[in-house]
Amino acid sequence: MNRTALTLAAAITASLLSTTALAQGKVGVINLTKVFDEFWRTKQADIQIKDRLSEFEKMGQSMYDDYKKANEEFGKQIEAANDPALSKEESEKRRKDLDKKRKDIMEMENNIKQFQGNSQRALMEQRGRVRESILRDVRGVIEEKSKAGGYNTVLDISAQSANGTPVVIFTTLAGGESDLSDSVAKALAATAPPDSAKTDAPKTEAKDPKKADENKAEKK
């Protein structure tokens, strides 16, 4: 199961599982791993995040390539500046150029580190926004199905504890009438847009505000 789905599953499990609720009432079960893997929004979000990660990696690689090239040029400049055949004036000039090149390289190095930090934060924020949005959709359907079926408690049979052991050790409810996995998955699938079957997860491109204004002006 992908990282996004695992995070969402853990969040919903924590919100639905209650010690006092387990002591009374009708209990149902759900396989959140299956539900999240089948949910079109989870698949879409995973691809969009991977696309953005790929863009960040390309930008980072480009910055690193420039940094590597600058270091190679710097090494050649050092050799040239140490040429004993140079005049005093030329030698001094080249050493000043070296100082400037050294500062440029340090700035490039700092920019790379800053870019890495910013890109990681951007991805984390995007994952957080997606998680909260999908969480509302999934929990809403679970609550709807639970109330309709008269369930006081719904347990995630795919959930694992912090130690990696199953939260629900044993149950005879999986696959039976009290298993809401299929009904919740079908309800979520019904919310998919018409073209989702073709594209499954369309890429999102950043919109240029200027171009958007130009398009509006043309339409008028």
C-alpha positions in Angstrom: 0.0 0.0 0.0 1.4 3.4 -0.8 2.5 5.9 1.7 -0.5 8.3 1.3 -3.0 5.5 1.8 -1.2 4.2 4.9 -1.2 7.6 6.5 -4.9 8.1 5.8 -5.8 4.6 7.0 -4.0 5.3 10.3 -5.7 8.6 10.7 -9.2 7.1 10.2 -8.5 4.1 12.4 -7.5 6.4 15.3 -10.7 8.5 14.8 -13.0 5.5 14.6 -11.6 3.2 17.3 -12.8 3.9 20.8 -12.5 1.8 24.0 -15.9 2.8 25.3 -17.5 2.2 22.0 -16.2 -1.3 21.8 -17.9 -2.2 25.0 -21.3 -1.8 23.6 -23.4 -1.7 20.4 -23.2 -3.3 17.0 -19.7 -3.7 15.6 -18.7 -3.6 11.9 -15.4 -3.9 10.2 -13.7 -2.4 7.2 -10.5 -3.0 5.3 -9.1 0.5 4.8 -6.1 -0.7 2.9 -8.5 -2.1 0.2 -10.7 1.0 0.3 -7.9 3.5 -0.1 -6.1 1.4 -2.8 -9.3 1.4 -4.8 -10.3 5.0 -4.3 -9.7 7.1 -7.4 -8.8 10.2 -5.4 -6.0 8.3 -3.7 -4.6 7.1 -7.0 -4.9 10.6 -8.5 -3.1 12.2 -5.5 -0.3 9.7 -5.6 0.4 10.4 -9.2 0.2 14.1 -8.8 2.6 14.0 -5.9 5.0 11.8 -7.8 4.8 14.1 -10.8 5.7 17.1 -8.6 8.5 15.1 -6.9 9.9 14.3 -10.4 9.8 18.0 -11.3 11.7 18.9 -8.1 14.3 16.2 -8.8 14.8 17.5 -12.3 15.3 21.0 -11.1 17.6 19.8 -8.3 19.7 17.8 -10.7 20.0 20.8 -13.0 21.2 23.0 -10.1 23.7 20.2 -9.1 25.0 19.9 -12.7 25.6 23.7 -12.8 27.3 23.4 -9.4 29.5 20.5 -10.5 30.5 22.4 -13.7 31.4 25.5 -11.7 33.6 23.4 -9.4 35.4 21.9 -12.4 36.0 25.3 -13.9 37.2 26.5 -10.5 39.8 23.8 -10.3 41.1 24.8 -13.7 41.2 28.4 -12.7 43.3 27.5 -9.6 45.8 25.7 -11.8 46.0 28.7 -14.2 46.4 31.1 -11.3 49.4 29.2 -10.0 51.3 29.3 -13.3 54.8 30.6 -12.4 55.1 32.2 -15.8 52.4 34.8 -15.0 53.3 38.3 -14.3 52.6 39.7 -10.8 49.7 41.8 -12.1 48.1 38.9 -14.0 48.5 36.5 -11.1 46.8 39.0 -8.8 44.0 39.5 -11.2 43.4 35.8 -11.5 43.4 35.3 -7.7 40.7 38.0 -7.5 38.7 36.1 -10.0 39.2 33.0 -7.9 37.8 34.7 -4.9 34.7 35.8 -6.8 34.3 32.2 -8.3 34.6 30.8 -4.8 31.8 33.0 -3.5 29.6 32.1 -6.5 30.1 28.4 -5.8 29.3 28.9 -2.1 26.1 30.7 -3.1 25.2 27.9 -5.5 25.7 25.4 -2.7 23.4 27.4 -0.3 20.8 27.7 -3.0 20.8 23.9 -3.5 20.4 23.3 0.2 17.6 25.9 0.4 15.8 24.4 -2.6 16.0 20.9 -1.1 14.4 22.1 2.1 11.7 24.1 0.4 10.8 21.3 -2.0 10.5 18.8 0.9 8.3 21.2 2.8 6.1 21.8 -0.3 5.6 18.1 -0.8 4.8 17.6 2.9 2.2 20.4 2.8 0.7 19.0 -0.4 0.4 15.5 1.2 -1.2 17.0 4.3 -3.8 18.9 2.3 -4.6 15.8 0.2 -4.8 13.7 3.3 -7.2 16.0 5.0 -9.4 16.2 1.9 -9.5 12.5 1.2 -10.0 11.8 4.9 -13.2 13.9 4.9 -14.6 12.0 1.9 -13.8 8.5 3.2 -14.9 9.2 6.7 -18.1 10.7 5.5 -19.0 7.6 3.5 -18.0 5.3 6.4 -20.2 7.3 8.9 -23.1 7.2 6.4 -22.9 3.5 5.9 -22.4 2.9 9.6 -25.5 4.8 10.6 -27.6 3.2 7.9 -26.5 -0.2 9.1 -26.9 0.6 12.8 -23.2 0.2 13.7 -21.9 1.9 16.8 -18.3 1.0 16.0 -16.4 0.2 12.9 -12.9 -1.4 13.1 -10.2 -1.3 10.5 -9.1 -5.0 10.1 -6.0 -3.9 8.1 -4.7 -1.5 10.7 -1.3 -2.2 12.4 0.0 -1.0 15.7 3.3 1.0 16.1 5.0 -2.3 16.6 3.8 -3.7 13.3 1.3 -6.1 14.8 -2.4 -6.3 13.8 -4.7 -4.1 15.8 -7.6 -6.5 15.3 -6.1 -9.9 16.3 -9.2 -12.0 15.4 -12.7 -11.4 13.9 -15.3 -13.5 12.1 -16.9 -10.4 10.6 -14.5 -9.9 7.7 -16.3 -10.8 4.4 -19.7 -11.0 6.0 -22.6 -8.7 6.3 -20.8 -6.5 8.9 -17.9 -5.9 6.5 -18.4 -2.4 5.0 -15.4 -2.6 2.7 -17.1 -3.2 -0.6 -20.1 -0.9 0.1 -17.8 2.0 1.1 -15.5 1.4 -1.9 -18.4 1.3 -4.3 -19.8 4.5 -2.9 -16.5 6.3 -3.2 -16.0 4.9 -6.8 -19.4 6.4 -7.7 -18.0 9.9 -7.0 -15.4 9.6 -9.8 -15.6 12.1 -12.6 -16.7 10.7 -16.1 -13.2 10.8 -17.6 -11.4 9.2 -14.6 -11.7 5.8 -16.2 -9.7 7.0 -19.2 -7.1 9.1 -17.4 -7.3 7.5 -13.9 -5.2 10.4 -12.6 -4.7 13.4 -14.8 -1.6 15.5 -14.2 -2.1 19.0 -12.8 -0.1 21.8 -14.3 0.6 25.1 -12.7 -1.5 27.8 -14.2 0.1 31.1 -15.3 -2.1 33.9 -14.0 -1.1 36.2 -16.9 -2.1 33.6 -19.5 -5.4 33.0 -17.7 -6.1 36.8 -17.8 -5.2 36.9 -21.5 -7.5 33.9 -22.3 -10.4 35.7 -20.5 -9.7 38.8 -22.5 -9.7 36.9 -25.8 -13.0 35.3 -24.9 -14.6 38.6 -24.3 
